[in-house]
Amino acid sequence: MPYLRAFSLLVMAITWVTGGHTSRSPFSAPGSLAAEPVTILEWRLPEYKPRKADAPRARLGGQSRGMEAGAPVLIALVPDHIAFTVKNDPTLCWYQSLHTSRPMVLTVVDSRGIRPILEQSLPSPVRHGIHCLRPRDYGVEFRVEESYRWYVTVVMDPNRPSRDVVAGGMIERISLDEACALGMPCPSSTCDTDGIYRSADSGLWYDAIACLVQLIEQESDKERLRQMLDHLLHQSGVHLPGESSP
C-alpha cells in the first residue's frame, strides 16, 4: 500500500507539471485576510529572486473544489517551481486549514525513482496553522545537486489513495562551496533577519522561510516578521486563508 500511495502521488505530480490541474486557488478572493496587499512598512521587505525563473511548475495542492466536508486544505509554502537550499537538513513547511485526527504522512521521493526515501507517519492530531518538519529528524539527509519531491498527505481512506488530500513541492540542495562562491549566505547556520534577506535575495527559498517561521515562534517582534512572511508567500503565489502565523 505505501508504494501504491507513492505511485498515486507521482501521477498527481506529473499531471500538475503538465498542466492537468486547472482549478483556480480560492485563496486570492478579496475576503481572505492573507490575500490582501501587504502594507509596505518603513523597513525593507525581503525580495525573493528565483535562481531558475523558467523552471517547470512544481507546487502541488491547495485546491478545495470537490473536497469532502471536514477535509483540511493543505498548502505547501513553496513557489511553483523547484526551490533551493544550502542545508543538508532543510525544513519543509506547509499550511493546514483545519485541525485533524486523520492519519498524516510526510513523503520524500528522490529523482531516481518512485519508491519513497522517506514515508513517515506524523503524530496525531495535527492542529490547523503552519507546520514545519526536517526530514533529517527521520534519518534522511539531502544530497548536493539532487532534486527531491516532497508531500504531506492527509489519508482520508487507507484503501483509496485517490481521496487523499495532498500538498507538496520540489527542493534541490546547493553545495556550500558553490553557495560561498556565489556570495550566498555562507556558512548557513545563523538564523536572523539579515540572513532572511540574504537567503531570499540569493534564491534560497527554503532557508528564508524556515528561518522566518523559527523567528516568529521565538521573537517578540512578531508583527514585523509576519509581514515579511506574508510578503514572501505572496511573491511566490501562495495565499493563505486568514492569518498565516505559525
N, C-alpha and C positions, 0 to 999 in steps of 0.2 A: 504493500500500500504506500509506503514512503516514496518509492520510485514512481508510482502512478501519480502521486501528488506533484512530484518534481517535474514529471513529463507534462502535466497539465499546466504548471507554471511556465515552462519553456514555450509551450504552444501559445499561451497568452502573451508572453513577451514578444514572440515573433510577430503575432498579429498586430500588436501595438506598434512595433517599429515599422511595419509595412503599411500602416495607415488603416488597419481594420477597425480600430476604435474611433467612432465618430461622435460619441456622446460628449456634449459640452459640459465642462465642470460647472456645477451650480453655485460655486462659492464666489463668483465675481458679481453677484447680484448687489444692487445698491444697499439693501438692507443688512448686508453682512459687515460686522464691525471691522474684521481684518481686511476686507476688500476696499475700505475707504482709502483715499490717498493719504500717504504718510505725511504728517506735518514736518516740514523742514525746520529743524531747530537750529540754535546758534552753533552747535557743534557740527562737525562734518560727519555725515553718514557714510558707512563703508560702501564701496562700489565693487561689485563682483565682475571680474573680467575673465570670461571663459578662455581656456587655453586652446580649445578647438571649437570655434564658433560654428563650423559646418558639420559637426558630429551628428550621427543619426539619432532619432528620438530614443529615449531610454527610460522615461518615467512610466511606471505602471500603477494604476489605481486612481482613487479619488472620485470615481463616479458613484452616484447614488441612485440613478434611474434603474428601476426594475429590481432593486434590492428588497428583500423581505423585511417586514416590520421587526424592529428590535435588533437588526443587524447594524453594527457600527460602521461608519465610513472611516477608512484608513487613508491617510495622505502621507506619502514619503516626502521628507523635507529635502528634496533634491531638485536640481534643474532637469529639464527634459533633454539631457544629453549626458554622456559619460563625464563624470566629475572626478577630481583628483585629490590625493592626499600624499604627504611625505611620511606618514606614520605606518609602522607595521602592525599597529593595533588601533586602527581608526574607529571612530564612533559612528554608528548608524542611527539616525533619528527619524521618527515618524510621529504623526498626529493621529489621535483616535477620538472619534466624536462621542462615543458612549462607553460607560463602564460595562464590562462584560465578564462573565464567568465561563464563557465558552473556551475550549482549547485554543491556544495561540501558539504559532510555531515561527521561529526565525530560520530561514533557509539561505544558504550561500552556495552558489554554483560558480565554478571557475570556467575559463574559456575552453577547457579540454573535453567537456562532455556534459551530459545531462544529470549524472549522478551527483548529488549534493556533497560538498566537502563539509558541510555543517547542516544539520537539521535538528534544531534544538527546541523542545517544548518550553514555553515561558511559564513562570509561576502564575497561578490563577488565584483570585480575579485580577484583571488589569483595568485600572481606572481610566477615565477619559483624560485627554490632555496630551502633552508632548512626552515622548519616551525616547530614551537613547540606550543602546547596548553596544558592547565591544565584543566582536567575535573571539578576540583573544581570551576573554574570560571563559570561553568554552574550548580552548585549545587550538584555535585557528589563527594563524598569522598570515598577512597578505604579502605575497612575493612582489618584488620590484618588477615593473613593466608587465604586470599580469592584470588583466581586467576580470572583474567579477560582477555577477548579478546577485542582488540580494533581495529578499522578500520577507515581509511579515504577513502572516496568514491567520485569519480567524476561521476556524474549522466549524462550519455550520452543520455539516453532515459527514461523518467519517467515511461513509460509503459512497459519497457523491462529491468528488473534488470540484466539480463544476459549480457548486454552490458556495465555495469558499469566497471569503472577502479578502482581497489581496492588494498590497501596495509595495512598491519597491523601486529600485533604480540600479545604476551601474557605477562602479568605482574602479579606479586604477591608481596604483601606488607609484610615485616618482622616487628615484633613489635620492638619498640625502646628498650625495656628491653632485648630482645634477641640479638639485634644488639650490645648493650653495653657489654653484657656478652661474646660475641664472638669477642670483640675487633674491631668491625666495627666503622666507624665514628659516634660519639655519643657525644653531640647532632648533628643533621644533618643539622643545619640551615646555617652554614658557607659555602660559595662558594669561594674557592681559589684553586690554583694549588695543594697544599698539599692535599686538600680534594678530588681532582680528582684522584690522585694516590691512596689514601686510599680507595675510593669507588670502583675503578676498581679492586684493589687487593682483596677486600672483596666480589666481585661478585655483587656489587650494580650497575648494568649497567645503569639503568635509571638515577640515581643520578649523575653518572660521565658524561654522555652525556649532560644532561640538564645544568650542571654547565659549561661544555666546551663551549656550544653554547652561554650561557649567557656572559661568559668572552670574547669570540670573538667579541660580539657586543659592549662590554664596554671598553676593554683594548686596549692599543696601540701596545702590542707585539703580533699582530695577526698571524704573520707567524709561530711563535713557537706553538701557540695554535692550528692553523690549522694542523700542523704536528702531534700534539697529537691526534686531532680528526680523521684524516685520519688513523693513526696507529691503534686506537681502532676499527674503522669501518672495516679495512682490517682484523683484528683478528677475527671479527665476520662474515666474508664472505660478507660484504657489499662493493660494488664498485660503485662509483658514476661516471656518465659521466661528464667530465670537472671538474671545481673547485667544492669543497664541502663547501665553506664558506657560512654562512647564508646570 
